[in-house]
């Protein structure tokens, strides 16, 4: 959540707990070199996380159209094909593979 800029919104809604490890009631030392800037356990109700995510989505789903208008929507869908300009501009990867053939329909004259 920190990498998405949402951690500061979530921290006041939950509780931090010391990082500790135990198995069968036997305490073990916590790992000494975790790859994190937040070395603690964090308890937060799921409803609080969902509310923060929903609020964030509402803030960011605004599209700017060619005429300069900026409509807001609950969802934004880009349906512009395999070489998607929308996906490229958003920085969203394409996990599939490119088409190996191209087909064009001949129009009746």
N, C-alpha and C positions, 0 to 999 in steps of 0.2 A: 504494500500500500504506500510505503514511503516513496518508491520509485515512480508511482503514479500521482504523487502530490496529495495523497489523501490521508496520510498518517496523522497530521496535525488535527484533522477533523475528528478522527477516531479516538485519539488518546483521551479526551475528556469524557468519553462515553463508556470507557472500560476501566480495567484495573490491571496494573502491572504486578507481576509476581516474580520473586527471585528465581533465577534459573537453577533448577536442581534436578537431579536424575535419581530415580530409585527403581528397584525391581524387587518385588516380594517384600516390601517394607525395609529393604536394606538401602541406605543412602549411598550414593556414589558421587564423587566430585564431578562438577559440571565440566564439559569440555573447555579447555583453556584457550582455544583459538578458533572461534566460530567466525564464519564469513558473513558477519552482519554488523550493522551499526546499532542494532537494537537487541542487546543480549539479555532478554528477559522473556518470560511467558506473559501472554496478554489475554485476559479474559474479557469478552465483550458479547453481549446478546446478539444473536443473528439478526434480529429485527433492527438493531442499531446500524449494523453493517449494511443491510439492505437499504435503509433510509439514506445513508450517506452515498451509496452507489447510485441510487435513483436520483438524488439531488444533483450529483455530479453529471449524470447522463443528461438531465434536463438542461443543465448549464452549457454543455458542449455540443448538443445536437441542434446547431443552427447552421443553415446553409446560406451561402451568398450566391444569388443567381446572376446571370449575365446582365440583367437590367439593374442590378444593385440592390434589389429587395432582399431582405433577410428573413425568410420564414422560419418558424420554430416548429419542431415536430417531436413526437415521442420516438420515432424511428426514422432513419435515413438509409435508403437502400440504393446502392450503385449497381445498375444492371447494364454495364457498358462493355461486357465481353472479356475475353481472355487477356487482351492488352489494355486493361482497364486504366483509364486516366484517373478515375476516382480512387482506385486502390493505390496507385502510384503516388498521388498527391497526399494521401493519408499515411503513406509509409507502411502499408500492410503488405506483407509478403504473399507470394503465390506458392503454396506448398505442392501443387500438382506439377504436371509437365505440360509443356507447350504442345499444341496440336501439330501433328506431322503433315497434315494435308489441309488445303483450303478449298472450299466449295462455294461456288456462286450460282445463284439461280438465274436462268435465262428468262427474261420477261417476254411475254407474247406481244408481238407487234400487230 
